[in-house]
Amino acid sequence: MMKPKELRQAAKMRDLSAEDLQREASEIADHLMKLRFQQAAGQVEHPTVLRDYRRGLARVKTVLAEKQRSVKGS
């Protein structure tokens, strides 16, 4: 799974294959769910981590959609 700082860079994500992006999206979603439980229990020290993962998941899904559109358009 990518680190929060790596999730900010869409250029690195564009180098990955569609399967890798799908795997990454599911791993981030699982980790985000765990973070939400930790936040509810008051165990998250930096709440900005949730924002970073949420935005990273959106970037991964965006790049994945771009790849799927380019395959269908070709």
VOBA-1610 file (N, C-alpha, C; in pm, whole numbers, padded with zeros to 5 digits, always signed):
BEGIN
Met+00084-00118+00000Met+00000+00000+00000Met+00089+00124+00000Met+00044+00224-00072Met+00119+00348-00081Met+00107+00427+00049Lys+00210+00503+00077Lys+00209+00590+00195Lys+00131+00716+00161Pro+00084+00789+00265Pro+00005+00910+00238Pro+00077+01011+00149Lys+00208+01027+00163Lys+00280+01122+00079Lys+00284+01076-00066Glu+00290+00944-00088Glu+00290+00891-00225Glu+00153+00905-00289Leu+00048+00908-00208Leu-00087+00919-00261Leu-00114+01058-00317Arg-00030+01154-00285Arg-00049+01290-00334Arg+00002+01307-00477Gln+00076+01209-00526Gln+00139+01221-00657Gln+00070+01130-00758Ala-00013+01190-00840Ala-00086+01111-00939Ala+00007+01058-01047Ala+00121+01123-01067Ala+00215+01078-01171Ala+00267+00938-01142Lys+00293+00908-01016Lys+00340+00774-00980Lys+00230+00670-01003Met+00106+00711-00981Met-00006+00619-00998Met-00028+00585-01145Arg+00001+00680-01232Arg-00021+00657-01375Arg+00074+00552-01431Asp+00184+00527-01360Asp+00279+00424-01403Asp+00231+00283-01369Leu+00134+00271-01279Leu+00085+00140-01237Leu-00016+00085-01337Ser-00030-00046-01336Ser-00130-00109-01423Ser-00269-00097-01360Ala-00370-00130-01438Ala-00508-00121-01390Ala-00532-00218-01274Glu-00473-00338-01282Glu-00490-00436-01174Glu-00425-00386-01045Asp-00306-00325-01059Asp-00239-00271-00942Asp-00319-00157-00879Leu-00379-00076-00963Leu-00460+00034-00912Leu-00585-00017-00840Gln-00646-00122-00894Gln-00763-00179-00827Gln-00725-00238-00692Arg-00612-00306-00688Arg-00564-00363-00563Arg-00533-00251-00462Glu-00470-00146-00511Glu-00436-00032-00426Glu-00562+00034-00370Ala-00664+00049-00454Ala-00789+00110-00410Ala-00856+00028-00300Ser-00855-00103-00314Ser-00918-00186-00211Ser-00837-00183-00081Glu-00704-00179-00091Glu-00621-00172+00029Glu-00641-00039+00101Ile-00650+00069+00025Ile-00671+00200+00086Ile-00808+00206+00151Ala-00910+00151+00086Ala-01045+00151+00143Ala-01048+00072+00274Asp-00980-00042+00278Asp-00974-00120+00402Asp-00902-00043+00512His-00791+00019+00476His-00714+00095+00576His-00794+00216+00625Leu-00868+00278+00536Leu-00951+00392+00573Leu-01061+00351+00670Met-01118+00233+00649Met-01221+00184+00741Met-01161+00162+00880Lys-01041+00104+00884Lys-00975+00082+01013Lys-00944+00214+01082Leu-00903+00313+01004Leu-00875+00445+01062Leu-01000+00510+01117Arg-01113+00489+01050Arg-01239+00546+01100Arg-01278+00484+01233Phe-01257+00354+01248Phe-01284+00289+01376Phe-01191+00343+01484Gln-01064+00362+01449Gln-00968+00416+01545Gln-01005+00559+01584Gln-01053+00636+01488Gln-01092+00773+01518Gln-01212+00774+01612Ala-01306+00685+01591Ala-01423+00678+01678Ala-01384+00639+01820Ala-01278+00560+01832Ala-01230+00519+01964Ala-01134+00621+02025Gly-01102+00725+01948Gly-01013+00829+01998Gly-00867+00791+01994Gln-00828+00701+01905Gln-00691+00652+01899Gln-00609+00715+01786Val-00669+00800+01704Val-00597+00862+01593Val-00533+00991+01643Glu-00399+00997+01631Glu-00328+01115+01678Glu-00340+01231+01579His-00331+01201+01451His-00336+01305+01348His-00456+01282+01258Pro-00563+01357+01277Pro-00683+01337+01196Pro-00663+01370+01049Thr-00554+01440+01016Thr-00529+01471+00875Thr-00493+01346+00795Val-00453+01240+00863Val-00422+01115+00794Val-00547+01062+00724Leu-00661+01075+00788Leu-00787+01033+00726Leu-00811+01109+00597Arg-00788+01238+00599Arg-00808+01320+00480Arg-00712+01277+00369Asp-00587+01251+00405Asp-00488+01211+00306Asp-00527+01080+00237Tyr-00571+00983+00316Tyr-00611+00855+00257Tyr-00739+00868+00175Arg-00832+00951+00222Arg-00956+00970+00148Arg-00929+01035+00012Arg-00844+01136+00012Arg-00810+01203-00113Arg-00724+01112-00201Gly-00639+01033-00139Gly-00558+00939-00216Gly-00643+00835-00285Leu-00745+00787-00216Leu-00838+00691-00276Leu-00908+00755-00396Ala-00945+00880-00383Ala-01009+00949-00495Ala-00913+00961-00613Arg-00786+00989-00586Arg-00688+00999-00694Arg-00668+00864-00764Val-00661+00759-00686Val-00644+00626-00744Val-00764+00593-00833Lys-00883+00620-00785Lys-01003+00592-00864Lys-01009+00677-00989Thr-00961+00801-00981Thr-00959+00889-01097Thr-00863+00837-01203Val-00743+00799-01161Val-00645+00747-01256Val-00694+00616-01317Leu-00758+00533-01237Leu-00813+00408-01287Leu-00922+00435-01392Ala-01006+00532-01366Ala-01111+00568-01463Ala-01049+00622-01591Glu-00942+00700-01579Glu-00873+00751-01697Glu-00819+00637-01782Lys-00760+00539-01716Lys-00705+00424-01788Lys-00816+00346-01858Gln-00928+00326-01790Gln-01039+00252-01849Gln-01098+00327-01968Arg-01106+00460-01957Arg-01157+00539-02071Arg-01063+00533-02190Ser-00933+00533-02163Ser-00838+00529-02274Ser-00841+00394-02345Val-00867+00287-02271Val-00876+00155-02332Val-01003+00146-02417Lys-01114+00197-02367Lys-01239+00192-02442Lys-01235+00283-02564Gly-01164+00396-02552Gly-01157+00491-02662Gly-01065+00447-02773Ser-00972+00358-02744Ser-00877+00315-02847Ser-00931+00207-02936
//
